[in-house]
């Protein structure tokens, strides 16, 4: 599991993270269009900013992530440290990422 995220998504392989670190507005715009269709929401390139869930600079949907809040409540660095791993909520999250082909890479 990649240690910089709570859920195990490898930030260094995430499109939004990479575009943020490169400060690439063109790629952010492309991701906003792609993810607007994927998540059935209206994202703007400004929403495509993330430096990892522990940084304070988060992708719009991550700001209310139940996996993040669960880890914070339990005082764990990531889901893998939890005695209930993998819980139903975690499994649902991973399945959602796979089914919807979000491009999330888990380590």
C-alpha positions as a Markdown table, in Angstrom:
| # | Residue | x | y | z |
|---|---|---|---|---|
| 1 | Unk | 0.0 | 0.0 | 0.0 |
| 2 | Unk | 1.4 | 3.4 | -0.9 |
| 3 | Unk | 2.1 | 5.2 | 2.3 |
| 4 | Unk | 1.2 | 8.8 | 1.2 |
| 5 | Unk | -2.5 | 8.1 | 0.9 |
| 6 | Unk | -5.0 | 6.8 | 3.4 |
| 7 | Unk | -6.7 | 4.4 | 1.0 |
| 8 | Unk | -3.7 | 2.9 | -0.9 |
| 9 | Unk | -4.0 | 4.8 | -4.1 |
| 10 | Unk | -0.5 | 5.5 | -5.4 |
| 11 | Unk | -0.5 | 9.3 | -5.6 |
| 12 | Unk | 2.6 | 9.3 | -7.8 |
| 13 | Unk | 0.5 | 7.5 | -10.5 |
| 14 | Unk | -2.6 | 9.7 | -10.1 |
| 15 | Unk | -3.4 | 12.0 | -13.0 |
| 16 | Unk | -4.5 | 14.8 | -10.8 |
| 17 | Unk | -1.5 | 14.6 | -8.5 |
| 18 | Unk | 0.9 | 14.5 | -11.5 |
| 19 | Unk | -0.9 | 17.5 | -13.2 |
| 20 | Unk | -0.7 | 19.4 | -9.9 |
| 21 | Unk | 2.9 | 18.7 | -9.3 |
| 22 | Unk | 3.7 | 19.7 | -13.0 |
| 23 | Unk | 1.4 | 22.8 | -12.7 |
| 24 | Unk | -0.1 | 21.7 | -16.1 |
| 25 | Unk | -3.4 | 23.5 | -16.7 |
| 26 | Unk | -4.0 | 21.8 | -20.1 |
| 27 | Unk | -3.8 | 18.4 | -18.4 |
| 28 | Unk | -6.0 | 19.6 | -15.5 |
| 29 | Unk | -8.6 | 20.8 | -18.0 |
| 30 | Unk | -8.6 | 17.4 | -19.8 |
| 31 | Unk | -9.0 | 15.5 | -16.5 |
| 32 | Unk | -11.8 | 17.9 | -15.4 |
| 33 | Unk | -13.7 | 17.0 | -18.6 |
| 34 | Unk | -13.0 | 13.3 | -18.3 |
| 35 | Unk | -13.9 | 13.1 | -14.6 |
| 36 | Unk | -17.0 | 15.4 | -15.1 |
| 37 | Unk | -18.4 | 12.6 | -17.3 |
| 38 | Unk | -17.1 | 9.8 | -15.0 |
| 39 | Unk | -18.5 | 11.2 | -11.8 |
| 40 | Unk | -21.5 | 13.0 | -13.3 |
| 41 | Unk | -20.5 | 16.3 | -11.9 |
| 42 | Unk | -19.2 | 19.6 | -13.3 |
| 43 | Unk | -15.6 | 19.9 | -12.5 |
| 44 | Unk | -13.4 | 22.8 | -13.6 |
| 45 | Unk | -9.6 | 22.7 | -14.0 |
| 46 | Unk | -9.4 | 24.5 | -10.6 |
| 47 | Unk | -10.9 | 21.4 | -9.0 |
| 48 | Unk | -8.0 | 19.3 | -10.3 |
| 49 | Unk | -5.5 | 20.1 | -7.6 |
| 50 | Unk | -4.1 | 17.4 | -5.2 |
| 51 | Unk | -0.8 | 17.0 | -3.4 |
| 52 | Unk | -2.0 | 13.9 | -1.6 |
| 53 | Unk | -4.7 | 13.4 | 1.1 |
| 54 | Unk | -2.4 | 14.3 | 3.9 |
| 55 | Unk | -1.2 | 17.6 | 2.3 |
| 56 | Unk | -4.3 | 19.7 | 2.7 |
| 57 | Unk | -4.5 | 20.3 | -1.1 |
| 58 | Unk | -7.1 | 17.8 | -2.2 |
| 59 | Unk | -9.1 | 16.9 | -5.2 |
| 60 | Unk | -12.7 | 18.1 | -4.8 |
| 61 | Unk | -14.2 | 14.7 | -3.9 |
| 62 | Unk | -11.4 | 13.8 | -1.5 |
| 63 | Unk | -12.2 | 16.7 | 0.8 |
| 64 | Unk | -15.2 | 14.7 | 2.1 |
| 65 | Unk | -13.7 | 11.2 | 1.8 |
| 66 | Unk | -15.0 | 8.7 | 4.4 |
| 67 | Unk | -11.7 | 6.7 | 4.2 |
| 68 | Unk | -9.7 | 9.8 | 5.1 |
| 69 | Unk | -12.1 | 10.6 | 8.0 |
| 70 | Unk | -12.0 | 7.0 | 9.2 |
| 71 | Unk | -8.2 | 6.9 | 9.3 |
| 72 | Unk | -8.1 | 10.2 | 11.1 |
| 73 | Unk | -10.6 | 9.0 | 13.7 |
| 74 | Unk | -8.6 | 5.8 | 14.3 |
| 75 | Unk | -5.2 | 7.5 | 14.2 |
| 76 | Unk | -3.9 | 5.3 | 11.5 |
| 77 | Unk | -1.6 | 6.3 | 8.6 |
| 78 | Unk | -3.5 | 4.2 | 6.1 |
| 79 | Unk | -6.2 | 1.5 | 5.9 |
| 80 | Unk | -3.7 | -1.3 | 6.0 |
| 81 | Unk | -2.7 | -0.4 | 9.6 |
| 82 | Unk | -6.3 | -0.9 | 10.7 |
| 83 | Unk | -7.3 | -4.2 | 12.5 |
| 84 | Unk | -10.5 | -4.3 | 10.4 |
| 85 | Unk | -8.6 | -4.1 | 7.0 |
| 86 | Unk | -10.0 | -4.7 | 4.5 |
| 87 | Unk | -13.4 | -3.5 | 5.7 |
| 88 | Unk | -16.6 | -3.4 | 3.7 |
| 89 | Unk | -16.2 | 0.4 | 3.1 |
| 90 | Unk | -12.7 | -0.1 | 1.8 |
| 91 | Unk | -13.8 | -2.9 | -0.5 |
| 92 | Unk | -16.6 | -0.8 | -1.9 |
| 93 | Unk | -14.2 | 2.1 | -2.6 |
| 94 | Unk | -11.8 | -0.2 | -4.4 |
| 95 | Unk | -14.6 | -1.8 | -6.4 |
| 96 | Unk | -16.0 | 1.6 | -7.4 |
| 97 | Unk | -12.6 | 2.6 | -8.7 |
| 98 | Unk | -12.3 | -0.6 | -10.7 |
| 99 | Unk | -15.8 | -0.6 | -12.1 |
| 100 | Unk | -15.7 | 3.0 | -13.1 |
| 101 | Unk | -12.2 | 2.8 | -14.6 |
| 102 | Unk | -11.1 | 5.9 | -12.7 |
| 103 | Unk | -7.4 | 5.2 | -13.4 |
| 104 | Unk | -6.6 | 4.7 | -9.7 |
| 105 | Unk | -3.6 | 2.6 | -9.1 |
| 106 | Unk | -3.4 | 0.8 | -5.7 |
| 107 | Unk | 0.0 | -0.3 | -4.3 |
